[in-house]
Amino acid sequence: MGNYSKDIEEFLNEIPTGKEDVHEYYDELKAESKSKLSLLFGDKDTTENDEWYPVSQIEYHKLSNGYEVVIPYWLAKKKGLAD
């Protein structure tokens, strides 16, 4: 038998908790995966805050000075962007 408890734990961590979405702001959309399933957002002249996001899980909006990325709480938590 496999290690199902870890799979169940990971699944439960991805269930929406009712907590609000997280809004992150980036200077630019830096890249798109070959499959067009992920986008890389980041800030100009640095890679320190670059982050890949699955297109199916986020909303993003072009602003006059960059991008707003709306991330579900569970994904933001998984990426270390939320408590």
SVG drawing of the C-alpha trace seen along z (x, -y; Angstrom):
<svg xmlns="http://www.w3.org/2000/svg" viewBox="-15 -53 33 55">
<polyline fill="none" stroke="black" stroke-width="0.4" points="0.0,0.0 1.1,-3.5 1.5,-6.4 -2.1,-7.7 -1.9,-9.9 0.5,-12.3 -1.8,-12.4 -4.8,-13.1 -3.0,-15.8 -1.9,-17.5 -5.5,-17.3 -6.9,-18.8 -4.4,-21.6 -5.8,-22.6 -9.4,-22.7 -10.7,-26.3 -10.7,-27.7 -12.9,-30.7 -10.0,-32.9 -9.6,-35.7 -7.6,-35.6 -4.1,-37.2 -3.3,-40.0 0.3,-40.3 1.8,-43.0 4.6,-42.6 6.3,-44.8 6.1,-42.4 5.0,-39.1 8.4,-37.6 7.6,-34.3 5.0,-31.8 5.6,-28.0 5.8,-26.2 2.5,-24.5 1.0,-27.9 -0.2,-26.5 2.0,-28.6 3.1,-32.3 6.2,-33.8 5.7,-37.2 8.4,-39.3 10.0,-42.6 12.3,-44.5 16.0,-44.0 15.7,-41.2 14.7,-37.6 14.4,-37.6 10.6,-37.7 9.9,-35.8 7.0,-33.4 5.4,-30.8 1.7,-30.5 -0.7,-28.0 -3.0,-29.9 -6.0,-27.8 -5.6,-28.9 -5.1,-32.7 -6.6,-35.8 -4.3,-38.5 -4.8,-42.1 -2.6,-44.4 -2.2,-47.7 -0.6,-50.9 2.5,-50.1 2.6,-46.3 0.4,-43.4 -2.0,-42.4 -2.1,-38.7 -5.1,-37.4 -4.1,-34.1 -6.4,-31.7 -5.4,-31.6 -4.4,-27.9 -2.0,-28.5 -0.5,-31.7 0.0,-29.7 1.7,-26.9 4.1,-29.4 4.8,-31.1 2.9,-34.3 0.3,-33.9 0.1,-32.7"/>
</svg>
